[in-house]
């Protein structure tokens, strides 16, 4: 429960008291908080994958350019 509230408060910090009250009193709001937290975790995971893919792309482009520039026509 703490993680999902933390995720929500990171986005809506100015409404902390209201968020805490809604979590404590409305089950449907708590469910939305859980969904929001899971989405944030998924996006964070995708961000990490995207960064790794961008690094791989840069390495491949560097290798391709090295070969293109070093190519001797036959």
Biopython code that builds the backbone (N, CA, C, O; Angstrom):
import numpy as np
from Bio.PDB.StructureBuilder import StructureBuilder

atoms = [
    (1, "UNK", "N", (0.817, -1.199, 0.000)),
    (1, "UNK", "CA", (0.000, 0.000, 0.000)),
    (1, "UNK", "C", (0.862, 1.265, 0.000)),
    (1, "UNK", "O", (0.517, 2.261, -0.636)),
    (2, "UNK", "N", (1.961, 1.214, 0.705)),
    (2, "UNK", "CA", (2.835, 2.379, 0.810)),
    (2, "UNK", "C", (3.399, 2.764, -0.550)),
    (2, "UNK", "O", (3.455, 3.950, -0.878)),
    (3, "UNK", "N", (3.822, 1.778, -1.356)),
    (3, "UNK", "CA", (4.406, 2.080, -2.666)),
    (3, "UNK", "C", (3.417, 2.770, -3.588)),
    (3, "UNK", "O", (3.769, 3.729, -4.274)),
    (4, "UNK", "N", (2.195, 2.293, -3.608)),
    (4, "UNK", "CA", (1.228, 2.902, -4.526)),
    (4, "UNK", "C", (0.862, 4.319, -4.099)),
    (4, "UNK", "O", (0.623, 5.184, -4.942)),
    (5, "UNK", "N", (0.818, 4.557, -2.790)),
    (5, "UNK", "CA", (0.556, 5.919, -2.316)),
    (5, "UNK", "C", (1.750, 6.809, -2.652)),
    (5, "UNK", "O", (1.577, 7.961, -3.051)),
    (6, "UNK", "N", (2.951, 6.279, -2.491)),
    (6, "UNK", "CA", (4.159, 7.041, -2.809)),
    (6, "UNK", "C", (4.167, 7.436, -4.282)),
    (6, "UNK", "O", (4.504, 8.570, -4.620)),
    (7, "UNK", "N", (3.799, 6.505, -5.155)),
    (7, "UNK", "CA", (3.742, 6.809, -6.590)),
    (7, "UNK", "C", (2.750, 7.924, -6.873)),
    (7, "UNK", "O", (3.032, 8.840, -7.645)),
    (8, "UNK", "N", (1.599, 7.840, -6.250)),
    (8, "UNK", "CA", (0.572, 8.840, -6.480)),
    (8, "UNK", "C", (0.989, 10.197, -5.914)),
    (8, "UNK", "O", (0.771, 11.229, -6.549)),
    (9, "UNK", "N", (1.581, 10.198, -4.731)),
    (9, "UNK", "CA", (1.998, 11.455, -4.114)),
    (9, "UNK", "C", (3.164, 12.099, -4.858)),
    (9, "UNK", "O", (3.339, 13.316, -4.800)),
    (10, "UNK", "N", (3.954, 11.299, -5.549)),
    (10, "UNK", "CA", (5.027, 11.864, -6.363)),
    (10, "UNK", "C", (4.435, 12.732, -7.467)),
    (10, "UNK", "O", (5.039, 13.719, -7.886)),
    (11, "UNK", "N", (3.262, 12.359, -7.925)),
    (11, "UNK", "CA", (2.588, 13.109, -8.998)),
    (11, "UNK", "C", (1.684, 14.216, -8.468)),
    (11, "UNK", "O", (1.583, 15.288, -9.065)),
    (12, "UNK", "N", (1.024, 13.944, -7.335)),
    (12, "UNK", "CA", (0.038, 14.880, -6.782)),
    (12, "UNK", "C", (0.398, 15.281, -5.356)),
    (12, "UNK", "O", (-0.434, 15.199, -4.452)),
    (13, "UNK", "N", (1.621, 15.709, -5.161)),
    (13, "UNK", "CA", (2.110, 16.011, -3.810)),
    (13, "UNK", "C", (1.332, 17.132, -3.122)),
    (13, "UNK", "O", (1.208, 17.145, -1.897)),
    (14, "UNK", "N", (0.816, 18.061, -3.901)),
    (14, "UNK", "CA", (0.087, 19.174, -3.308)),
    (14, "UNK", "C", (-1.253, 18.737, -2.702)),
    (14, "UNK", "O", (-1.868, 19.495, -1.952)),
    (15, "UNK", "N", (-1.702, 17.529, -3.020)),
    (15, "UNK", "CA", (-2.989, 17.023, -2.528)),
    (15, "UNK", "C", (-2.817, 15.847, -1.571)),
    (15, "UNK", "O", (-3.686, 14.979, -1.488)),
    (16, "UNK", "N", (-1.714, 15.817, -0.861)),
    (16, "UNK", "CA", (-1.403, 14.659, -0.014)),
    (16, "UNK", "C", (-2.513, 14.309, 0.969)),
    (16, "UNK", "O", (-2.881, 13.140, 1.082)),
    (17, "UNK", "N", (-3.043, 15.273, 1.667)),
    (17, "UNK", "CA", (-4.071, 14.975, 2.671)),
    (17, "UNK", "C", (-5.323, 14.378, 2.026)),
    (17, "UNK", "O", (-5.898, 13.422, 2.546)),
    (18, "UNK", "N", (-5.732, 14.930, 0.921)),
    (18, "UNK", "CA", (-6.916, 14.413, 0.220)),
    (18, "UNK", "C", (-6.663, 13.007, -0.292)),
    (18, "UNK", "O", (-7.526, 12.137, -0.171)),
    (19, "UNK", "N", (-5.484, 12.775, -0.864)),
    (19, "UNK", "CA", (-5.133, 11.441, -1.360)),
    (19, "UNK", "C", (-5.191, 10.436, -0.225)),
    (19, "UNK", "O", (-5.797, 9.374, -0.367)),
    (20, "UNK", "N", (-4.575, 10.753, 0.885)),
    (20, "UNK", "CA", (-4.572, 9.825, 2.031)),
    (20, "UNK", "C", (-5.984, 9.561, 2.547)),
    (20, "UNK", "O", (-6.308, 8.435, 2.924)),
    (21, "UNK", "N", (-6.812, 10.578, 2.567)),
    (21, "UNK", "CA", (-8.189, 10.401, 3.026)),
    (21, "UNK", "C", (-8.969, 9.511, 2.061)),
    (21, "UNK", "O", (-9.704, 8.622, 2.491)),
    (22, "UNK", "N", (-8.813, 9.746, 0.770)),
    (22, "UNK", "CA", (-9.518, 8.925, -0.221)),
    (22, "UNK", "C", (-9.061, 7.474, -0.177)),
    (22, "UNK", "O", (-9.887, 6.568, -0.283)),
    (23, "UNK", "N", (-7.764, 7.236, -0.023)),
    (23, "UNK", "CA", (-7.251, 5.869, 0.068)),
    (23, "UNK", "C", (-7.859, 5.165, 1.281)),
    (23, "UNK", "O", (-8.218, 3.990, 1.218)),
    (24, "UNK", "N", (-7.965, 5.894, 2.369)),
    (24, "UNK", "CA", (-8.471, 5.296, 3.616)),
    (24, "UNK", "C", (-9.975, 5.058, 3.598)),
    (24, "UNK", "O", (-10.472, 4.195, 4.321)),
    (25, "UNK", "N", (-10.710, 5.817, 2.778)),
    (25, "UNK", "CA", (-12.173, 5.740, 2.861)),
    (25, "UNK", "C", (-12.873, 5.200, 1.624)),
    (25, "UNK", "O", (-14.038, 4.810, 1.702)),
    (26, "UNK", "N", (-12.190, 5.168, 0.481)),
    (26, "UNK", "CA", (-12.843, 4.725, -0.754)),
    (26, "UNK", "C", (-12.054, 3.596, -1.407)),
    (26, "UNK", "O", (-10.959, 3.803, -1.930)),
    (27, "UNK", "N", (-12.625, 2.415, -1.367)),
    (27, "UNK", "CA", (-11.961, 1.246, -1.946)),
    (27, "UNK", "C", (-11.704, 1.416, -3.439)),
    (27, "UNK", "O", (-10.667, 0.986, -3.945)),
    (28, "UNK", "N", (-12.643, 2.041, -4.145)),
    (28, "UNK", "CA", (-12.468, 2.205, -5.598)),
    (28, "UNK", "C", (-11.298, 3.139, -5.903)),
    (28, "UNK", "O", (-10.601, 2.950, -6.901)),
    (29, "UNK", "N", (-11.079, 4.135, -5.063)),
    (29, "UNK", "CA", (-9.930, 5.022, -5.241)),
    (29, "UNK", "C", (-8.637, 4.264, -4.986)),
    (29, "UNK", "O", (-7.645, 4.454, -5.690)),
    (30, "UNK", "N", (-8.656, 3.415, -3.988)),
    (30, "UNK", "CA", (-7.477, 2.600, -3.678)),
    (30, "UNK", "C", (-7.136, 1.676, -4.848)),
    (30, "UNK", "O", (-5.961, 1.461, -5.148)),
    (31, "UNK", "N", (-8.151, 1.136, -5.503)),
    (31, "UNK", "CA", (-7.936, 0.283, -6.677)),
    (31, "UNK", "C", (-7.288, 1.096, -7.806)),
    (31, "UNK", "O", (-6.373, 0.617, -8.475)),
    (32, "UNK", "N", (-7.765, 2.315, -8.009)),
    (32, "UNK", "CA", (-7.160, 3.193, -9.025)),
    (32, "UNK", "C", (-5.701, 3.484, -8.694)),
    (32, "UNK", "O", (-4.856, 3.527, -9.587)),
    (33, "UNK", "N", (-5.409, 3.682, -7.424)),
    (33, "UNK", "CA", (-4.022, 3.923, -6.999)),
    (33, "UNK", "C", (-3.140, 2.728, -7.339)),
    (33, "UNK", "O", (-2.012, 2.894, -7.801)),
    (34, "UNK", "N", (-3.656, 1.529, -7.111)),
    (34, "UNK", "CA", (-2.893, 0.321, -7.430)),
    (34, "UNK", "C", (-2.646, 0.225, -8.928)),
    (34, "UNK", "O", (-1.535, -0.101, -9.348)),
    (35, "UNK", "N", (-3.649, 0.499, -9.733)),
    (35, "UNK", "CA", (-3.485, 0.473, -11.188)),
    (35, "UNK", "C", (-2.460, 1.508, -11.633)),
    (35, "UNK", "O", (-1.622, 1.227, -12.490)),
    (36, "UNK", "N", (-2.526, 2.682, -11.064)),
    (36, "UNK", "CA", (-1.583, 3.753, -11.396)),
    (36, "UNK", "C", (-0.159, 3.322, -11.049)),
    (36, "UNK", "O", (0.765, 3.527, -11.836)),
    (37, "UNK", "N", (0.013, 2.734, -9.886)),
    (37, "UNK", "CA", (1.334, 2.281, -9.450)),
    (37, "UNK", "C", (1.887, 1.213, -10.404)),
    (37, "UNK", "O", (3.056, 1.266, -10.787)),
    (38, "UNK", "N", (1.050, 0.252, -10.782)),
    (38, "UNK", "CA", (1.503, -0.791, -11.718)),
    (38, "UNK", "C", (1.892, -0.191, -13.066)),
    (38, "UNK", "O", (2.875, -0.616, -13.672)),
    (39, "UNK", "N", (1.133, 0.786, -13.533)),
    (39, "UNK", "CA", (1.451, 1.446, -14.802)),
    (39, "UNK", "C", (2.789, 2.171, -14.714)),
    (39, "UNK", "O", (3.595, 2.094, -15.641)),
    (40, "UNK", "N", (3.031, 2.872, -13.614)),
    (40, "UNK", "CA", (4.300, 3.568, -13.414)),
    (40, "UNK", "C", (5.453, 2.576, -13.434)),
    (40, "UNK", "O", (6.489, 2.841, -14.044)),
    (41, "UNK", "N", (5.283, 1.431, -12.770)),
    (41, "UNK", "CA", (6.336, 0.406, -12.774)),
    (41, "UNK", "C", (6.594, -0.113, -14.182)),
    (41, "UNK", "O", (7.747, -0.298, -14.571)),
    (42, "UNK", "N", (5.528, -0.351, -14.952)),
    (42, "UNK", "CA", (5.692, -0.816, -16.335)),
    (42, "UNK", "C", (6.439, 0.215, -17.177)),
    (42, "UNK", "O", (7.356, -0.131, -17.923)),
    (43, "UNK", "N", (6.048, 1.463, -17.056)),
    (43, "UNK", "CA", (6.710, 2.522, -17.817)),
    (43, "UNK", "C", (8.181, 2.641, -17.446)),
    (43, "UNK", "O", (9.026, 2.840, -18.319)),
    (44, "UNK", "N", (8.493, 2.523, -16.173)),
    (44, "UNK", "CA", (9.889, 2.569, -15.745)),
    (44, "UNK", "C", (10.683, 1.426, -16.369)),
    (44, "UNK", "O", (11.825, 1.611, -16.792)),
    (45, "UNK", "N", (10.074, 0.245, -16.424)),
    (45, "UNK", "CA", (10.729, -0.903, -17.052)),
    (45, "UNK", "C", (10.951, -0.677, -18.534)),
    (45, "UNK", "O", (12.014, -1.008, -19.059)),
    (46, "UNK", "N", (9.958, -0.115, -19.218)),
    (46, "UNK", "CA", (10.101, 0.186, -20.638)),
    (46, "UNK", "C", (11.192, 1.215, -20.871)),
    (46, "UNK", "O", (11.968, 1.100, -21.819)),
    (47, "UNK", "N", (11.254, 2.219, -20.010)),
    (47, "UNK", "CA", (12.303, 3.244, -20.133)),
    (47, "UNK", "C", (13.682, 2.607, -20.093)),
    (47, "UNK", "O", (14.565, 2.989, -20.862)),
    (48, "UNK", "N", (13.876, 1.643, -19.207)),
    (48, "UNK", "CA", (15.171, 0.973, -19.106)),
    (48, "UNK", "C", (15.472, 0.193, -20.378)),
    (48, "UNK", "O", (16.602, 0.203, -20.865)),
    (49, "UNK", "N", (14.455, -0.485, -20.917)),
    (49, "UNK", "CA", (14.650, -1.238, -22.161)),
    (49, "UNK", "C", (14.964, -0.296, -23.319)),
    (49, "UNK", "O", (15.841, -0.584, -24.134)),
    (50, "UNK", "N", (14.267, 0.805, -23.394)),
    (50, "UNK", "CA", (14.494, 1.776, -24.467)),
    (50, "UNK", "C", (15.920, 2.310, -24.391)),
    (50, "UNK", "O", (16.585, 2.428, -25.420)),
    (51, "UNK", "N", (16.395, 2.633, -23.205)),
    (51, "UNK", "CA", (17.764, 3.136, -23.051)),
    (51, "UNK", "C", (18.780, 2.104, -23.517)),
    (51, "UNK", "O", (19.749, 2.449, -24.194)),
    (52, "UNK", "N", (18.568, 0.831, -23.157)),
    (52, "UNK", "CA", (19.492, -0.220, -23.610)),
    (52, "UNK", "C", (19.450, -0.371, -25.123)),
    (52, "UNK", "O", (20.492, -0.534, -25.759)),
    (53, "UNK", "N", (18.260, -0.317, -25.703)),
    (53, "UNK", "CA", (18.137, -0.426, -27.154)),
    (53, "UNK", "C", (18.796, 0.752, -27.866)),
    (53, "UNK", "O", (19.420, 0.579, -28.912)),
    (54, "UNK", "N", (18.657, 1.947, -27.301)),
    (54, "UNK", "CA", (19.304, 3.121, -27.895)),
    (54, "UNK", "C", (20.827, 2.996, -27.836)),
    (54, "UNK", "O", (21.517, 3.398, -28.773)),
    (55, "UNK", "N", (21.348, 2.446, -26.751)),
    (55, "UNK", "CA", (22.795, 2.225, -26.636)),
    (55, "UNK", "C", (23.256, 1.204, -27.675)),
    (55, "UNK", "O", (24.294, 1.381, -28.313)),
    (56, "UNK", "N", (22.478, 0.137, -27.838)),
    (56, "UNK", "CA", (22.814, -0.880, -28.830)),
    (56, "UNK", "C", (22.774, -0.286, -30.233)),
    (56, "UNK", "O", (23.655, -0.559, -31.049)),
    (57, "UNK", "N", (21.762, 0.521, -30.514)),
    (57, "UNK", "CA", (21.663, 1.172, -31.821)),
    (57, "UNK", "C", (22.893, 2.034, -32.087)),
    (57, "UNK", "O", (23.440, 2.005, -33.189)),
    (58, "UNK", "N", (23.329, 2.795, -31.097)),
    (58, "UNK", "CA", (24.499, 3.661, -31.268)),
    (58, "UNK", "C", (25.745, 2.835, -31.569)),
    (58, "UNK", "O", (26.553, 3.211, -32.418)),
    (59, "UNK", "N", (25.900, 1.716, -30.877)),
    (59, "UNK", "CA", (27.056, 0.852, -31.138)),
    (59, "UNK", "C", (27.010, 0.273, -32.548)),
    (59, "UNK", "O", (28.025, 0.225, -33.244)),
    (60, "UNK", "N", (25.834, -0.162, -32.959)),
    (60, "UNK", "CA", (25.694, -0.726, -34.307)),
    (60, "UNK", "C", (25.919, 0.336, -35.380)),
    (60, "UNK", "O", (26.567, 0.070, -36.393)),
    (61, "UNK", "N", (25.390, 1.530, -35.163)),
    (61, "UNK", "CA", (25.599, 2.611, -36.128)),
    (61, "UNK", "C", (27.078, 2.966, -36.235)),
    (61, "UNK", "O", (27.583, 3.248, -37.322)),
    (62, "UNK", "N", (27.760, 2.949, -35.105)),
    (62, "UNK", "CA", (29.198, 3.238, -35.111)),
    (62, "UNK", "C", (29.951, 2.180, -35.911)),
    (62, "UNK", "O", (30.834, 2.506, -36.704)),
    (63, "UNK", "N", (29.603, 0.925, -35.704)),
    (63, "UNK", "CA", (30.251, -0.159, -36.444)),
    (63, "UNK", "C", (29.922, -0.076, -37.937)),
    (63, "UNK", "O", (30.798, -0.254, -38.782)),
    (64, "UNK", "N", (28.668, 0.194, -38.250)),
    (64, "UNK", "CA", (28.272, 0.328, -39.656)),
    (64, "UNK", "C", (29.021, 1.479, -40.328)),
    (64, "UNK", "O", (29.521, 1.319, -41.442)),
    (65, "UNK", "N", (29.102, 2.622, -39.675)),
    (65, "UNK", "CA", (29.792, 3.769, -40.242)),
    (65, "UNK", "C", (31.274, 3.481, -40.436)),
    (65, "UNK", "O", (31.858, 3.875, -41.445)),
    (66, "UNK", "N", (31.876, 2.800, -39.483)),
    (66, "UNK", "CA", (33.289, 2.430, -39.607)),
    (66, "UNK", "C", (33.504, 1.585, -40.854)),
    (66, "UNK", "O", (34.462, 1.798, -41.597)),
    (67, "UNK", "N", (32.621, 0.635, -41.079)),
    (67, "UNK", "CA", (32.751, -0.223, -42.249)),
    (67, "UNK", "C", (32.443, 0.513, -43.532)),
    (67, "UNK", "O", (33.106, 0.293, -44.545)),
    (68, "UNK", "N", (31.441, 1.388, -43.508)),
    (68, "UNK", "CA", (31.079, 2.159, -44.712)),
    (68, "UNK", "C", (32.241, 3.071, -45.103)),
    (68, "UNK", "O", (32.616, 3.134, -46.274)),
    (69, "UNK", "N", (32.811, 3.778, -44.123)),
    (69, "UNK", "CA", (33.887, 4.705, -44.410)),
    (69, "UNK", "C", (35.179, 3.970, -44.803)),
    (69, "UNK", "O", (36.003, 4.521, -45.534)),
    (70, "UNK", "N", (35.354, 2.767, -44.338)),
    (70, "UNK", "CA", (36.567, 2.006, -44.659)),
    (70, "UNK", "C", (36.427, 1.113, -45.870)),
    (70, "UNK", "O", (37.376, 0.418, -46.234)),
    (71, "UNK", "N", (35.263, 1.113, -46.507)),
    (71, "UNK", "CA", (35.024, 0.241, -47.645)),
    (71, "UNK", "C", (35.840, 0.688, -48.854)),
    (71, "UNK", "O", (35.856, 1.869, -49.204)),
    (72, "UNK", "N", (36.503, -0.247, -49.474)),
    (72, "UNK", "CA", (37.262, 0.013, -50.684)),
    (72, "UNK", "C", (36.494, -0.587, -51.865)),
    (72, "UNK", "O", (36.263, -1.795, -51.904)),
    (73, "UNK", "N", (36.099, 0.253, -52.827)),
    (73, "UNK", "CA", (35.368, -0.273, -53.998)),
    (73, "UNK", "C", (36.214, -1.326, -54.720)),
    (73, "UNK", "O", (37.438, -1.222, -54.792)),
    (74, "UNK", "N", (35.540, -2.326, -55.244)),
    (74, "UNK", "CA", (36.280, -3.406, -55.935)),
    (74, "UNK", "C", (36.321, -3.201, -57.414)),
    (74, "UNK", "O", (36.900, -4.015, -58.134)),
]
sb = StructureBuilder()
sb.init_structure("model")
sb.init_model(0)
sb.init_chain("A")
sb.init_seg("    ")
for serial, (resi, resn, name, xyz) in enumerate(atoms, 1):
    if name == "N":
        sb.init_residue(resn, " ", resi, " ")
    sb.init_atom(name, np.array(xyz, "f"), 0.0, 1.0, " ", f" {name:<3s}", serial, name[0])
structure = sb.get_structure()
